[in-house]
Amino acid sequence: MRISRRQFVAASLATTAYPRAWASNITPPRPSGATPSPRQLEWHTLETYAFLHFTVNTFTDKEWGYGDEDPNVFNPTAFDPDAIIHDLKAGGMKAVILTCKHHDGFCLWPTKTTEHCIRNSRWRDGKGDVVREISQAARRAGLQFGVYVSPWDRSNPRYATPDYLPLYREQVRELLTSYGPIFEVWFDGANGGDGFYGGAREKRKIDPAHYYDWDKTFALIRQLQPNAVIFCPGGDIRWVGNEKGIAGDPCWATYGLPNQKAQDEHASDGGSKEELMTGIRLGPVWRPAECDISIRPGWFWHEKENSAVKTSDQLIDRYFDSVGRGASFLLNVPPNRKGLLEPTDAQSLSAFHQKLQQIFARNLALTAKFQPSNIRGTDLRFGPLNLIDSDRTTYWATDDSVTTPSLTMDLGSPQPVAIIRLREAIQLGQRIGAFALDTWQFDTWHESATGTSIGSCRLIRLPQPVTTSQLRLRITNSPTSIALSELSLF
């Protein structure tokens, strides 16, 4: 719902009992603490996107390939990128990240850097390019495209030596210059160990904090794809600390300096890492969490797991545990040996999206009347109708001296409320520290929910729907004035 300035004024006069004014001398709130970059702001709007784990492992029935695979094993007999992307879009995915190179070192594009690549497979007589076909299909469908390129390479004889780094950066360069705009570059935390290494068949260890010299790789990405977010220690977004799709509660978008050890444990999923899950309140950098999870027990397709696909209700729960806590939901849906999504996976994904659409179909706030305790400078540019205009850049703001305001919503008649969605205007930082939600029942206010972090999105699921004619939001902790961009009821 987008409204004009004239409509905004008329609606404000009708729905608020607060003083009405347009005061051009009233300035917006100043940003507070760490704030997101433009590429991070864009990433926050995606919320739900897909992983495609697809490589030689799909055909060898392994999770981690050793690096000694015959390239000819890769042969998806009915590969259809448009069908894959169609199923992802039907599941509500806004973007897709492809495992262009996993730890086995096999490249899904005809790279010039190694012979362990699709160029030497029998698939399409060595002339195929999975990266190109998936990226083009994604763009035809309106999905953004990202790349996973493992820094560990169990195939390459140069790995763990200085000579490997120029080769690896050339692989990154090829991916970032040949396949259009990239929204995310994903670096796995699994580094070093047993491998083929060109026939050496040995164990190689590296110091992940220093070996890769990430600053140079980051500089290359910023040069070639400045709008891409980086998933890596010191990058734009952080791992959430588990592979279960569950963010902490709270889950602050702000964080501290890179925690290399925690990130390195990513591949083995050594359990929840509290700091990664919760973030750091008022931390010095904006580094929000990404929740990765597979729709199957494993990350690659295995026939034996066809009966263990997560249900749509399980995916709904993980959505609330990730997006509902201010993180993103990165859902892996691996193609099978035909080069398609398994029907059970696609059906679960589609049902998940349909249920989400049903949950958020009717926003009770759109017809409510608002009574805020304070509006910044009594200026309607910062009034409560910004909470329902579907614009994340507009917001209800308070005077600098008002840090614990309240807002009452009159629904007109008793309505069942089950879910509340809150968003902050995060371009100004993550300001709110705690809040409470009250419902009007039996002629008095009852506290129905409390919470801490809001950030880009906060979803509150009440234990059971509450029938109420009024809802009150109370900000109970904030070090500065608030800037809230959405308050919706479902």
C-alpha positions in Angstrom: 0.0 0.0 0.0 1.6 3.3 -1.1 -0.1 6.6 -0.5 0.4 10.1 -1.8 1.3 13.1 0.5 -2.3 14.3 0.2 -3.7 10.9 1.1 -1.2 10.7 3.9 -2.4 14.0 5.4 -6.1 13.1 5.1 -5.6 9.6 6.6 -3.5 11.0 9.4 -6.2 13.5 10.3 -8.7 10.7 10.3 -6.8 8.1 12.2 -4.8 9.9 14.8 -5.8 12.1 17.7 -2.4 13.7 17.9 -1.6 17.4 17.0 -1.4 17.7 13.2 1.4 19.6 11.5 3.9 19.7 8.7 7.0 21.2 10.2 9.7 21.5 7.6 12.3 22.5 10.2 12.0 19.2 12.0 15.0 17.0 11.1 15.0 13.2 11.0 16.6 11.2 13.8 20.4 10.9 13.5 21.7 7.4 12.9 22.5 5.5 16.1 25.4 3.1 16.3 26.4 0.8 13.4 24.3 1.1 10.3 24.0 -1.1 7.2 25.7 -0.4 3.9 23.5 0.0 0.8 24.3 -3.6 -0.3 23.3 -4.8 3.2 20.1 -2.9 3.1 19.2 -4.5 -0.3 20.1 -8.0 1.1 17.8 -7.5 4.1 14.8 -7.1 1.7 15.3 -10.6 0.3 14.8 -12.5 3.6 14.1 -15.9 2.0 16.4 -17.4 -0.7 17.7 -20.8 -1.9 20.9 -22.8 -1.9 21.5 -25.3 -4.7 24.1 -27.9 -3.7 24.9 -29.7 -6.9 28.2 -31.2 -8.2 29.9 -34.6 -8.5 28.8 -35.5 -5.0 25.2 -35.7 -6.4 26.4 -38.7 -8.4 28.9 -40.3 -6.0 26.4 -40.2 -3.1 28.9 -38.2 -0.9 28.6 -35.0 1.1 32.2 -34.0 0.7 34.0 -35.3 -2.5 37.6 -36.2 -2.1 38.8 -34.5 -5.3 39.7 -37.6 -7.3 36.4 -37.9 -9.1 36.3 -38.7 -12.8 34.7 -35.5 -14.3 32.5 -37.9 -16.5 30.6 -38.9 -13.4 28.8 -35.5 -13.7 26.0 -36.2 -16.1 22.5 -34.8 -15.2 20.4 -36.5 -17.9 17.4 -34.1 -17.8 18.9 -30.9 -16.5 16.4 -28.1 -16.8 17.4 -24.9 -15.1 14.1 -23.2 -15.8 12.2 -26.0 -14.1 14.5 -25.7 -11.0 14.1 -22.0 -10.8 10.3 -22.3 -11.4 10.1 -24.6 -8.3 12.2 -22.3 -6.2 10.0 -19.3 -7.2 6.9 -21.3 -6.4 8.4 -21.7 -3.0 8.8 -18.0 -2.5 12.5 -17.8 -3.0 13.8 -14.4 -4.0 17.3 -15.4 -5.0 19.5 -18.5 -5.4 23.1 -19.4 -4.6 24.7 -22.1 -6.6 27.6 -24.3 -5.3 29.8 -23.4 -8.3 32.7 -25.2 -6.6 32.6 -27.4 -3.5 35.5 -28.8 -1.5 36.2 -31.5 -4.2 37.3 -28.7 -6.5 35.1 -29.7 -9.4 34.0 -26.5 -11.1 30.5 -26.3 -12.7 31.7 -23.8 -15.3 34.4 -24.3 -18.0 37.2 -22.6 -16.0 40.6 -22.1 -17.3 42.2 -22.7 -13.9 41.8 -26.5 -13.6 41.1 -29.6 -15.5 38.8 -30.8 -12.7 35.8 -29.1 -14.2 32.7 -29.5 -16.4 34.7 -28.9 -19.5 36.1 -32.4 -19.2 32.8 -34.2 -18.5 30.7 -36.1 -21.0 27.7 -33.9 -20.2 26.9 -31.9 -23.3 30.2 -33.1 -24.8 32.1 -30.9 -22.4 30.4 -27.7 -23.7 28.0 -27.3 -20.8 28.0 -24.5 -18.2 25.7 -25.0 -15.2 26.6 -21.6 -13.7 25.5 -19.8 -16.9 22.3 -21.8 -17.3 21.2 -21.4 -13.7 22.1 -17.7 -13.6 20.2 -17.0 -16.8 17.2 -19.0 -15.7 17.2 -17.1 -12.4 17.2 -13.7 -14.1 14.5 -14.7 -16.5 12.3 -15.5 -13.5 13.3 -12.4 -11.6 15.5 -14.1 -9.0 18.9 -12.7 -8.0 21.9 -15.0 -8.4 24.8 -15.7 -6.0 27.9 -17.9 -6.1 29.4 -20.4 -3.6 33.1 -21.0 -4.3 34.9 -23.1 -1.7 38.3 -21.9 -0.8 39.3 -25.5 0.1 40.2 -27.5 -2.9 40.8 -31.2 -2.3 41.7 -31.8 -6.0 44.3 -29.1 -6.7 48.0 -29.9 -6.1 48.8 -26.3 -5.3 46.4 -26.1 -2.3 48.1 -25.1 1.0 50.9 -23.4 -1.0 51.2 -19.7 -1.9 50.8 -20.7 -5.6 47.1 -21.7 -5.0 45.9 -18.2 -4.1 46.3 -16.5 -7.5 44.5 -19.6 -9.1 41.7 -19.3 -6.5 41.2 -15.6 -7.1 41.2 -16.2 -10.8 38.2 -18.6 -10.2 36.5 -15.9 -8.2 37.2 -13.4 -11.0 35.8 -15.7 -13.7 32.5 -16.1 -11.7 32.2 -12.4 -11.0 32.9 -11.2 -14.6 31.0 -13.8 -16.7 27.6 -14.3 -15.2 26.0 -10.9 -14.6 25.2 -9.2 -11.3 25.9 -11.3 -8.2 24.0 -10.6 -5.0 26.1 -12.7 -2.6 29.5 -14.4 -2.6 29.6 -17.4 -0.2 32.8 -18.7 1.3 32.6 -21.9 3.3 34.4 -22.3 6.6 35.7 -25.8 5.9 39.4 -25.5 5.3 42.2 -28.1 5.0 42.3 -31.8 5.7 42.6 -35.0 3.7 42.5 -34.7 -0.1 43.6 -36.0 -3.4 45.7 -32.9 -4.2 46.7 -34.0 -7.7 47.6 -37.5 -6.6 49.5 -36.7 -3.4 46.7 -38.2 -1.3 47.7 -36.6 1.9 46.4 -34.3 4.7 47.2 -30.7 4.4 46.6 -28.1 7.1 46.5 -24.3 6.6 46.0 -21.3 9.0 42.6 -20.1 7.8 43.0 -16.7 9.5 46.0 -15.8 7.4 46.5 -18.3 4.5 43.8 -16.9 2.2 44.8 -13.3 2.6 41.1 -12.4 2.5 41.7 -8.7 2.2 42.9 -9.1 -1.4 39.9 -11.4 -2.3 37.5 -8.9 -0.7 39.1 -6.1 -2.7 38.6 -8.0 -5.9 34.9 -8.6 -5.1 34.4 -4.9 -4.2 36.0 -4.0 -7.5 34.0 -6.5 -9.7 30.7 -6.7 -7.9 30.4 -3.8 -5.4 26.8 -4.6 -4.7 27.4 -8.2 -3.6 27.4 -9.1 0.1 30.1 -11.4 1.3 29.5 -14.4 3.6 32.8 -14.8 5.3 34.6 -13.7 8.5 34.9 -10.0 8.3 32.4 -9.8 5.4 28.9 -8.3 5.3 26.9 -11.1 6.9 27.7 -13.7 9.5 27.0 -17.4 10.0 24.3 -17.9 12.6 26.3 -20.6 14.4 24.3 -23.7 13.4 22.9 -25.4 10.3 19.4 -25.8 11.7 18.0 -22.5 10.4 17.6 -21.1 13.9 18.7 -17.6 15.0 19.1 -16.6 18.6 16.5 -14.7 20.6 17.7 -12.0 20.6 19.5 -11.8 17.3 21.1 -8.4 17.0 22.3 -7.3 13.5 25.3 -5.7 15.1 28.5 -7.7 15.8 32.1 -7.4 16.8 35.4 -8.1 15.1 35.6 -11.3 13.0 35.5 -14.5 15.0 37.6 -16.8 12.8 37.4 -19.8 15.1 33.6 -19.8 15.2 33.3 -19.4 11.5 35.8 -22.2 10.8 33.6 -24.6 12.7 30.8 -23.9 10.2 31.2 -27.0 8.1 31.2 -29.5 11.0 28.3 -27.8 12.8 29.8 -28.2 16.2 26.7 -26.9 17.9 25.2 -23.4 18.5 27.8 -20.7 19.0 26.0 -18.2 21.3 27.7 -15.1 20.0 27.0 -15.9 16.4 23.4 -16.7 17.2 22.7 -13.6 19.2 25.0 -11.0 17.8 26.3 -8.2 20.0 24.0 -5.5 21.2 25.4 -2.1 20.1 28.3 -3.9 18.5 30.7 -1.8 16.4 29.8 -3.3 12.9 26.6 -4.1 11.1 26.9 -7.9 10.4 23.5 -9.5 10.4 23.0 -13.3 10.6 22.2 -15.7 7.7 20.5 -19.0 8.7 21.4 -21.8 6.4 19.5 -25.1 6.5 18.8 -28.0 4.1 15.4 -29.3 3.3 17.0 -32.7 3.6 19.2 -34.3 6.3 22.2 -33.8 4.0 23.2 -30.9 1.7 23.5 -32.9 -1.5 20.7 -35.1 -3.0 20.7 -38.7 -1.8 18.0 -41.1 -2.9 17.8 -42.6 0.6 16.7 -39.2 2.0 13.7 -38.9 -0.3 11.4 -39.9 2.6 13.1 -37.5 5.1 12.3 -34.1 3.4 11.2 -31.4 5.8 7.5 -30.7 5.8 6.0 -27.3 5.0 5.1 -26.9 8.6 8.7 -27.5 9.6 9.8 -24.9 7.1 7.2 -22.5 8.5 8.7 -22.9 12.0 12.2 -22.3 10.7 11.0 -19.2 8.8 9.8 -17.7 12.1 13.0 -18.8 13.8 15.2 -17.0 11.2 13.4 -14.2 9.3 11.2 -13.7 12.3 14.3 -12.9 14.4 15.9 -10.5 11.9 18.1 -13.0 10.1 17.7 -14.4 6.6 16.5 -17.9 5.7 18.8 -19.7 3.2 17.1 -22.9 2.4 19.1 -25.6 0.5 17.0 -27.6 -2.1 19.5 -29.9 -3.9 18.9 -31.1 -7.5 18.8 -34.8 -8.1 20.8 -36.8 -10.7 18.4 -35.9 -13.4 19.2 -32.2 -12.8 15.8 -31.4 -11.4 14.4 -30.8 -7.9 12.9 -34.0 -6.4 9.0 -33.8 -6.5 8.8 -34.2 -2.8 11.1 -31.3 -2.2 9.3 -29.1 -4.7 5.9 -30.0 -3.2 7.0 -29.2 0.3 8.5 -25.9 -0.8 5.4 -24.8 -2.7 3.1 -25.7 0.3 5.4 -23.7 2.6 5.0 -20.6 0.4 1.2 -21.0 0.1 0.9 -21.3 3.9 3.0 -18.1 4.4 0.8 -16.3 1.9 -2.3 -17.4 3.9 -0.7 -16.4 7.2 0.0 -12.8 6.0 -3.0 -12.3 3.7 -4.9 -9.9 5.9 -3.2 -7.1 7.8 -5.6 -5.9 10.5 -3.5 -2.8 11.0 -4.5 -1.3 7.7 -7.9 -0.2 9.0 -6.9 0.6 12.6 -6.8 4.0 14.2 -3.5 5.0 15.9 -2.8 6.9 19.1 0.9 7.4 19.6 2.2 8.9 22.8 4.6 11.1 20.8 5.4 12.1 17.2 8.7 13.7 16.4 8.2 17.4 16.4 4.4 16.7 16.0 5.4 16.4 12.3 3.2 14.0 10.4 6.2 13.0 8.2 7.2 11.0 11.2 3.6 9.9 12.1 2.2 6.4 12.6 0.8 5.9 9.1 4.3 5.2 8.0 3.8 1.9 9.9 1.4 0.6 7.2 2.6 2.1 4.0 4.7 -0.9 3.0 7.8 1.3 2.7 10.7 0.3 4.8 12.4 3.7 4.5 9.6 5.6 6.2 8.9 5.4 9.9 7.2 6.6 13.0 9.8 8.5 15.0 9.8 10.2 18.4 11.5 13.3 19.8 15.1 12.8 20.8 14.1 12.9 24.5 11.4 10.3 24.1 12.9 6.8 24.2 10.1 4.7 25.7 7.0 5.7 23.8 3.8 3.8 23.3 1.3 3.4 20.5 -2.3 2.2 20.7 -4.1 0.6 17.8 -7.9 0.6 17.8 -9.2 -2.1 15.6 -12.8 -0.9 15.7 -14.2 -4.3 16.9 -12.8 -7.4 18.5 -10.5 -9.3 16.1 -8.5 -12.4 16.5 -4.8 -11.5 16.6 -2.2 -14.3 16.2 0.9 -12.7 14.7 2.5 -9.3 15.1 5.2 -8.1 12.7 7.6 -5.2 13.6 10.4 -3.6 11.6 12.8 -0.8 12.4 14.0 1.7 10.0 17.4 0.0 10.0 19.1 2.6 7.8 19.2 4.6 11.1 20.6 1.6 13.1 19.1 -1.0 15.4 17.8 1.4 18.1 15.2 -0.4 20.1 16.4 -2.6 23.0 13.1 -4.1 24.3 9.4 -3.9 23.8 6.1 -5.2 25.1 2.7 -5.9 23.4 -0.6 -5.5 25.3 -4.1 -6.6 24.3 -7.3 -5.1 25.6 -9.4 -7.8 27.3 -12.1 -7.7 29.9 -11.9 -3.9 30.1 -8.2 -3.8 31.0 -4.8 -4.2 29.4 -3.0 -7.6 29.5 0.6 -8.1 28.5 0.5 -10.7 25.8 4.2 -10.7 24.6 7.6 -9.2 25.2 10.7 -9.1 23.1 14.1 -7.5 22.7 15.7 -7.2 19.2 13.5 -6.0 16.3 15.9 -4.9 13.5 14.8 -5.6 9.9 12.0 -7.9 11.0 10.5 -9.3 14.2 7.7 -11.8 14.2 5.7 -12.6 17.3 3.6 -15.7 17.3 1.2 -15.7 20.2 0.7 -19.1 21.9 -2.9 -18.8 20.7 -4.9 -16.1 19.0 -6.1 -13.3 21.2 -9.4 -11.7 20.4 -9.1 -8.0 21.1 -10.3 -4.6 19.9 -7.1 -2.8 20.8 -3.4 -3.5 20.9 -0.7 -1.4 22.5 3.0 -1.4 21.7 5.3 -0.2 24.5 8.9 0.4 23.9 10.5 -0.5 27.2 14.2 0.1 26.4 16.0 2.2 23.9 19.1 4.3 24.3 17.8 6.9 21.8 14.6 8.0 20.0 12.9 5.3 18.0 12.4 4.9 14.3 9.8 2.1 13.6 8.9 1.4 10.0 6.2 -1.3 10.4 3.6 -2.6 12.9 1.3 -5.2 11.4 -1.2 -7.6 12.8 -2.4 -10.9 11.3 
